[in-house]
Amino acid sequence: MNKQLTCTPEQVHKWKPCDRKRGEKYSPANLRKLYASHGKTRATALDIIGWQEIPVDDRFWAVLREDLIPSKILHEFACREAHRALMAERKAGREPDPRSWAAIQIKRQWLRDAATDAQLAAALSAVWSVAWLVACEAARDVAREAQITRLRRMLMRAYIDTARGEK
């Protein structure tokens, strides 16, 4: 049986949570109050995920760490989320690059000790290449849209100036 990993309010504070209003929400005293409100001095990842008064993003920030979830489980979670994202792209009519699928497969093999660190590094390098290309294409698209918007404004200004001159 696996021992559940837990954390104290003091440990959470050492992780340096960012507060919406500096020093307020996640101060050591407020973290102790939060734990006490749930009858806890130590909490598991499942405890924290269930604390509805904490924003969802903050709950994920708190629990997605090796202090509370074993490394292999975190890596598998990342693989599942990456797979889910690729499936969403496919469903939207955009076929993901095959290197992205391969990287997930190799990562899972690596988790089972069926792939080497070098194989994993090569797969990750390939995925970063894909990500870089996609980012460059997106930046080019944004720049193109900005140019089109600027051109439209210039044309509109010319139209307005011409209309005023004809009056």
Contacts in CASP RR format, 6 or more apart in sequence:
PFRMAT RR
TARGET T0000
AUTHOR 0000-0000-0000
METHOD contacts of the structure
MODEL  1
MNKQLTCTPEQVHKWKPCDRKRGEKYSPANLRKLYASHGKTRATALDIIG
WQEIPVDDRFWAVLREDLIPSKILHEFACREAHRALMAERKAGREPDPRS
WAAIQIKRQWLRDAATDAQLAAALSAVWSVAWLVACEAARDVAREAQITR
LRRMLMRAYIDTARGEK
2 70 0 8 1.000
4 44 0 8 1.000
5 44 0 8 1.000
5 45 0 8 1.000
5 67 0 8 1.000
5 68 0 8 1.000
5 69 0 8 1.000
5 70 0 8 1.000
6 42 0 8 1.000
6 43 0 8 1.000
6 44 0 8 1.000
6 68 0 8 1.000
7 42 0 8 1.000
7 43 0 8 1.000
7 67 0 8 1.000
7 68 0 8 1.000
8 35 0 8 1.000
8 41 0 8 1.000
8 42 0 8 1.000
9 28 0 8 1.000
9 31 0 8 1.000
9 32 0 8 1.000
9 34 0 8 1.000
9 35 0 8 1.000
10 28 0 8 1.000
10 31 0 8 1.000
11 67 0 8 1.000
12 26 0 8 1.000
12 31 0 8 1.000
12 62 0 8 1.000
13 26 0 8 1.000
13 27 0 8 1.000
13 28 0 8 1.000
13 31 0 8 1.000
15 62 0 8 1.000
15 65 0 8 1.000
15 67 0 8 1.000
17 25 0 8 1.000
17 26 0 8 1.000
17 58 0 8 1.000
17 61 0 8 1.000
17 62 0 8 1.000
18 26 0 8 1.000
19 25 0 8 1.000
19 26 0 8 1.000
19 27 0 8 1.000
24 30 0 8 1.000
34 51 0 8 1.000
34 53 0 8 1.000
34 54 0 8 1.000
35 41 0 8 1.000
35 42 0 8 1.000
35 43 0 8 1.000
38 47 0 8 1.000
38 51 0 8 1.000
40 47 0 8 1.000
44 68 0 8 1.000
45 63 0 8 1.000
45 68 0 8 1.000
45 69 0 8 1.000
48 54 0 8 1.000
48 59 0 8 1.000
48 62 0 8 1.000
48 63 0 8 1.000
48 68 0 8 1.000
49 59 0 8 1.000
49 63 0 8 1.000
50 59 0 8 1.000
51 59 0 8 1.000
54 62 0 8 1.000
62 68 0 8 1.000
63 69 0 8 1.000
64 74 0 8 1.000
64 77 0 8 1.000
65 74 0 8 1.000
66 74 0 8 1.000
69 77 0 8 1.000
72 111 0 8 1.000
75 107 0 8 1.000
75 111 0 8 1.000
76 108 0 8 1.000
76 111 0 8 1.000
78 107 0 8 1.000
79 104 0 8 1.000
79 107 0 8 1.000
79 108 0 8 1.000
79 111 0 8 1.000
82 100 0 8 1.000
82 103 0 8 1.000
82 104 0 8 1.000
83 104 0 8 1.000
86 96 0 8 1.000
86 100 0 8 1.000
86 101 0 8 1.000
86 104 0 8 1.000
89 95 0 8 1.000
89 96 0 8 1.000
90 96 0 8 1.000
97 130 0 8 1.000
99 123 0 8 1.000
99 126 0 8 1.000
99 127 0 8 1.000
99 129 0 8 1.000
99 130 0 8 1.000
100 127 0 8 1.000
100 130 0 8 1.000
102 123 0 8 1.000
102 126 0 8 1.000
103 123 0 8 1.000
103 124 0 8 1.000
103 126 0 8 1.000
103 127 0 8 1.000
106 115 0 8 1.000
106 119 0 8 1.000
106 120 0 8 1.000
106 123 0 8 1.000
107 115 0 8 1.000
107 120 0 8 1.000
107 123 0 8 1.000
109 115 0 8 1.000
109 119 0 8 1.000
110 116 0 8 1.000
110 117 0 8 1.000
110 119 0 8 1.000
110 120 0 8 1.000
END
